[in-house]
Amino acid sequence: MIRFILCIVFAASCAFSSPLFAQEKVVLGSTKSLSIADQGKDEIWKPDEIEQPSTEKGELKDLMPNTAPSIQEKRVTTALGTVVFSQLWDITCTELCPTKVVLEKLDGTKKVLLDDVLPQILPEGQSKSLKVDDQVSISDDLKTLWIDTDQHGVETFELNN
């Protein structure tokens, strides 16, 4: 009986220590703030996805009448390519913002891993309790994204990989 239990414990420890169950976190680099015109050749955001203050009506325009849209971007290079976390700060972004996570593959093609509204990340020096570089991390298999914010704590998001 003891031999049977030891075999089960050994098998379980082997299974859970295998790479299938290991999920290493890779932290995405510090936030870079870009103007819409500066988004560069990657053009993650198309013009029709960006809400300009001049096109907004109602309460949002009253709250943010002259706020120019910008992009908050974090990047990390992996074995599969460069992962870009891009958050659009336009007139609709207060606590939750339009966000895309894109894999720029080594062959130059791009794959959108996530396109959703996620908690707002803060640029350098604006987070009260977090080091800026610790706000966004991704699993090494590019299947899971974690966002750590002052208001929401750590939230987990599944990626389309």
DOBATOR-994437 format. One record per residue (C-alpha): chain; z, y negated, x; residue number from 0. Coordinates in Angstrom, 3 decimals. Each point is the difference from the previous one (the first is absolute). Layout:
N
<atom kette="A" w="Z" v="Y" u="X" nr="NUM"/>
...
//
This chain:
161
<atom kette="A" w="0.000" v="0.000" u="0.000" nr="0"/>
<atom kette="A" w="0.858" v="-2.420" u="2.816" nr="1"/>
<atom kette="A" w="-3.298" v="0.799" u="1.688" nr="2"/>
<atom kette="A" w="-1.837" v="-0.805" u="-3.267" nr="3"/>
<atom kette="A" w="1.774" v="-3.368" u="-0.340" nr="4"/>
<atom kette="A" w="-0.735" v="-0.861" u="3.645" nr="5"/>
<atom kette="A" w="-3.673" v="0.825" u="-0.553" nr="6"/>
<atom kette="A" w="-0.124" v="-2.298" u="-3.032" nr="7"/>
<atom kette="A" w="1.748" v="-2.828" u="1.872" nr="8"/>
<atom kette="A" w="-2.368" v="0.425" u="2.973" nr="9"/>
<atom kette="A" w="-3.087" v="0.050" u="-2.237" nr="10"/>
<atom kette="A" w="1.160" v="-3.090" u="-1.873" nr="11"/>
<atom kette="A" w="0.727" v="-1.914" u="3.196" nr="12"/>
<atom kette="A" w="-3.436" v="0.885" u="1.373" nr="13"/>
<atom kette="A" w="-1.708" v="-1.061" u="-3.217" nr="14"/>
<atom kette="A" w="1.752" v="-3.339" u="-0.280" nr="15"/>
<atom kette="A" w="-0.469" v="-0.860" u="3.653" nr="16"/>
<atom kette="A" w="-3.746" v="0.558" u="-0.170" nr="17"/>
<atom kette="A" w="-2.423" v="-2.949" u="0.035" nr="18"/>
<atom kette="A" w="-0.702" v="0.598" u="-3.691" nr="19"/>
<atom kette="A" w="3.422" v="-1.349" u="-0.877" nr="20"/>
<atom kette="A" w="0.381" v="-2.562" u="2.775" nr="21"/>
<atom kette="A" w="-0.826" v="-3.519" u="-1.009" nr="22"/>
<atom kette="A" w="0.266" v="-2.469" u="2.826" nr="23"/>
<atom kette="A" w="0.023" v="-3.673" u="-0.946" nr="24"/>
<atom kette="A" w="-2.293" v="-2.398" u="1.838" nr="25"/>
<atom kette="A" w="0.968" v="-3.667" u="-0.346" nr="26"/>
<atom kette="A" w="-2.799" v="-2.474" u="-0.674" nr="27"/>
<atom kette="A" w="-0.049" v="-3.003" u="2.350" nr="28"/>
<atom kette="A" w="1.226" v="-3.501" u="-0.670" nr="29"/>
<atom kette="A" w="-1.449" v="-2.010" u="-2.825" nr="30"/>
<atom kette="A" w="-3.048" v="-2.131" u="0.621" nr="31"/>
<atom kette="A" w="-0.726" v="-2.734" u="-2.513" nr="32"/>
<atom kette="A" w="-3.687" v="-0.695" u="-0.571" nr="33"/>
<atom kette="A" w="-1.832" v="-2.501" u="-2.112" nr="34"/>
<atom kette="A" w="-2.596" v="1.488" u="-2.322" nr="35"/>
<atom kette="A" w="-2.754" v="-1.303" u="2.293" nr="36"/>
<atom kette="A" w="1.713" v="1.636" u="3.015" nr="37"/>
<atom kette="A" w="0.076" v="3.518" u="-1.387" nr="38"/>
<atom kette="A" w="-2.792" v="0.844" u="2.418" nr="39"/>
<atom kette="A" w="-2.570" v="2.724" u="0.075" nr="40"/>
<atom kette="A" w="2.164" v="2.556" u="-1.807" nr="41"/>
<atom kette="A" w="-0.121" v="-2.019" u="-3.256" nr="42"/>
<atom kette="A" w="2.555" v="2.102" u="-1.805" nr="43"/>
<atom kette="A" w="0.173" v="-2.518" u="-2.857" nr="44"/>
<atom kette="A" w="-3.146" v="-0.956" u="-1.894" nr="45"/>
<atom kette="A" w="-0.304" v="-3.560" u="-1.392" nr="46"/>
<atom kette="A" w="0.264" v="1.169" u="-3.621" nr="47"/>
<atom kette="A" w="3.377" v="1.653" u="0.772" nr="48"/>
<atom kette="A" w="1.612" v="-3.259" u="1.144" nr="49"/>
<atom kette="A" w="1.589" v="-2.277" u="-2.576" nr="50"/>
<atom kette="A" w="-0.505" v="-3.607" u="1.065" nr="51"/>
<atom kette="A" w="2.438" v="-2.640" u="-1.300" nr="52"/>
<atom kette="A" w="-2.902" v="-1.983" u="-1.436" nr="53"/>
<atom kette="A" w="-1.068" v="2.961" u="-2.190" nr="54"/>
<atom kette="A" w="3.472" v="0.840" u="-1.329" nr="55"/>
<atom kette="A" w="1.251" v="-1.460" u="-3.258" nr="56"/>
<atom kette="A" w="3.371" v="-0.153" u="-1.713" nr="57"/>
<atom kette="A" w="3.454" v="0.681" u="1.405" nr="58"/>
<atom kette="A" w="-1.116" v="1.365" u="3.371" nr="59"/>
<atom kette="A" w="-1.988" v="-3.151" u="0.745" nr="60"/>
<atom kette="A" w="3.045" v="-2.092" u="-0.932" nr="61"/>
<atom kette="A" w="2.195" v="2.023" u="2.373" nr="62"/>
<atom kette="A" w="-2.430" v="0.055" u="2.928" nr="63"/>
<atom kette="A" w="-2.564" v="-2.775" u="-0.547" nr="64"/>
<atom kette="A" w="-1.316" v="-0.376" u="3.554" nr="65"/>
<atom kette="A" w="0.842" v="3.283" u="1.680" nr="66"/>
<atom kette="A" w="-2.963" v="1.174" u="2.062" nr="67"/>
<atom kette="A" w="-0.409" v="3.785" u="0.085" nr="68"/>
<atom kette="A" w="0.789" v="1.793" u="3.244" nr="69"/>
<atom kette="A" w="0.125" v="3.554" u="1.323" nr="70"/>
<atom kette="A" w="3.049" v="1.574" u="1.620" nr="71"/>
<atom kette="A" w="-1.159" v="2.839" u="2.218" nr="72"/>
<atom kette="A" w="1.666" v="2.730" u="2.036" nr="73"/>
<atom kette="A" w="-1.826" v="2.512" u="2.203" nr="74"/>
<atom kette="A" w="0.649" v="3.135" u="1.989" nr="75"/>
<atom kette="A" w="-2.360" v="2.147" u="2.050" nr="76"/>
<atom kette="A" w="0.244" v="3.752" u="-0.602" nr="77"/>
<atom kette="A" w="-1.916" v="3.045" u="1.182" nr="78"/>
<atom kette="A" w="-2.123" v="-0.264" u="-3.172" nr="79"/>
<atom kette="A" w="-0.810" v="-3.710" u="0.385" nr="80"/>
<atom kette="A" w="1.617" v="-3.341" u="-0.798" nr="81"/>
<atom kette="A" w="2.099" v="-0.293" u="-3.138" nr="82"/>
<atom kette="A" w="-0.056" v="-3.489" u="-1.549" nr="83"/>
<atom kette="A" w="2.644" v="-1.009" u="-2.528" nr="84"/>
<atom kette="A" w="-1.458" v="-3.078" u="-1.684" nr="85"/>
<atom kette="A" w="1.862" v="-1.982" u="-2.623" nr="86"/>
<atom kette="A" w="-1.674" v="-2.790" u="-1.932" nr="87"/>
<atom kette="A" w="2.234" v="-2.984" u="-0.579" nr="88"/>
<atom kette="A" w="-1.808" v="-1.845" u="-2.739" nr="89"/>
<atom kette="A" w="1.268" v="-1.790" u="-3.069" nr="90"/>
<atom kette="A" w="0.977" v="3.319" u="-1.654" nr="91"/>
<atom kette="A" w="2.237" v="1.125" u="2.913" nr="92"/>
<atom kette="A" w="3.690" v="-0.696" u="-0.458" nr="93"/>
<atom kette="A" w="2.116" v="3.129" u="0.524" nr="94"/>
<atom kette="A" w="-2.854" v="2.465" u="-0.444" nr="95"/>
<atom kette="A" w="-3.365" v="-0.603" u="1.637" nr="96"/>
<atom kette="A" w="-3.459" v="1.577" u="0.023" nr="97"/>
<atom kette="A" w="-0.008" v="2.353" u="3.006" nr="98"/>
<atom kette="A" w="-2.534" v="2.225" u="1.716" nr="99"/>
<atom kette="A" w="0.605" v="2.568" u="2.702" nr="100"/>
<atom kette="A" w="-3.242" v="0.764" u="1.799" nr="101"/>
<atom kette="A" w="-0.792" v="2.482" u="2.758" nr="102"/>
<atom kette="A" w="-2.620" v="-1.322" u="2.397" nr="103"/>
<atom kette="A" w="-1.224" v="3.327" u="1.404" nr="104"/>
<atom kette="A" w="-1.088" v="0.496" u="3.591" nr="105"/>
<atom kette="A" w="-3.645" v="0.307" u="-1.135" nr="106"/>
<atom kette="A" w="0.169" v="-3.505" u="-1.549" nr="107"/>
<atom kette="A" w="0.189" v="1.093" u="-3.643" nr="108"/>
<atom kette="A" w="2.836" v="-1.082" u="-2.261" nr="109"/>
<atom kette="A" w="2.048" v="1.923" u="-2.504" nr="110"/>
<atom kette="A" w="2.286" v="-1.684" u="-2.535" nr="111"/>
<atom kette="A" w="3.264" v="1.946" u="0.006" nr="112"/>
<atom kette="A" w="1.698" v="-2.207" u="-2.607" nr="113"/>
<atom kette="A" w="-1.010" v="-2.876" u="-2.268" nr="114"/>
<atom kette="A" w="2.947" v="-1.083" u="-2.150" nr="115"/>
<atom kette="A" w="2.602" v="-2.683" u="-0.652" nr="116"/>
<atom kette="A" w="2.932" v="0.498" u="2.406" nr="117"/>
<atom kette="A" w="3.192" v="-1.849" u="0.964" nr="118"/>
<atom kette="A" w="-0.640" v="-3.155" u="1.988" nr="119"/>
<atom kette="A" w="0.467" v="0.300" u="3.760" nr="120"/>
<atom kette="A" w="1.230" v="-3.045" u="1.850" nr="121"/>
<atom kette="A" w="-1.407" v="-1.600" u="3.116" nr="122"/>
<atom kette="A" w="1.966" v="-0.513" u="3.219" nr="123"/>
<atom kette="A" w="3.456" v="-1.507" u="-0.519" nr="124"/>
<atom kette="A" w="0.002" v="-0.058" u="-3.812" nr="125"/>
<atom kette="A" w="1.752" v="3.313" u="-0.685" nr="126"/>
<atom kette="A" w="3.757" v="-0.431" u="-0.282" nr="127"/>
<atom kette="A" w="1.109" v="3.435" u="1.153" nr="128"/>
<atom kette="A" w="-3.012" v="1.788" u="1.450" nr="129"/>
<atom kette="A" w="-1.793" v="-0.164" u="3.274" nr="130"/>
<atom kette="A" w="-3.559" v="-0.884" u="-0.983" nr="131"/>
<atom kette="A" w="-1.467" v="2.940" u="1.894" nr="132"/>
<atom kette="A" w="2.106" v="2.452" u="-2.016" nr="133"/>
<atom kette="A" w="-1.260" v="-1.008" u="-3.445" nr="134"/>
<atom kette="A" w="-3.036" v="2.292" u="-0.240" nr="135"/>
<atom kette="A" w="-0.379" v="3.484" u="1.407" nr="136"/>
<atom kette="A" w="-2.401" v="2.851" u="-0.601" nr="137"/>
<atom kette="A" w="0.255" v="3.737" u="0.563" nr="138"/>
<atom kette="A" w="-1.902" v="1.350" u="2.971" nr="139"/>
<atom kette="A" w="-2.142" v="2.084" u="-2.389" nr="140"/>
<atom kette="A" w="-0.907" v="-3.230" u="-1.904" nr="141"/>
<atom kette="A" w="1.214" v="1.420" u="-3.334" nr="142"/>
<atom kette="A" w="3.124" v="-2.109" u="-0.580" nr="143"/>
<atom kette="A" w="0.774" v="-3.711" u="0.275" nr="144"/>
<atom kette="A" w="3.491" v="-1.498" u="0.053" nr="145"/>
<atom kette="A" w="0.803" v="-3.641" u="-0.714" nr="146"/>
<atom kette="A" w="3.465" v="-1.376" u="0.695" nr="147"/>
<atom kette="A" w="0.788" v="-3.371" u="-1.590" nr="148"/>
<atom kette="A" w="3.125" v="-2.086" u="-0.531" nr="149"/>
<atom kette="A" w="-0.324" v="0.187" u="-3.781" nr="150"/>
<atom kette="A" w="-1.200" v="3.560" u="-0.608" nr="151"/>
<atom kette="A" w="1.351" v="2.027" u="2.941" nr="152"/>
<atom kette="A" w="-2.268" v="2.803" u="1.214" nr="153"/>
<atom kette="A" w="-2.797" v="1.054" u="-2.331" nr="154"/>
<atom kette="A" w="-2.379" v="2.904" u="0.570" nr="155"/>
<atom kette="A" w="-3.693" v="0.056" u="-0.926" nr="156"/>
<atom kette="A" w="-2.444" v="2.901" u="0.209" nr="157"/>
<atom kette="A" w="-3.341" v="-0.731" u="1.670" nr="158"/>
<atom kette="A" w="-3.445" v="1.395" u="-0.864" nr="159"/>
<atom kette="A" w="-0.809" v="1.894" u="3.139" nr="160"/>
//
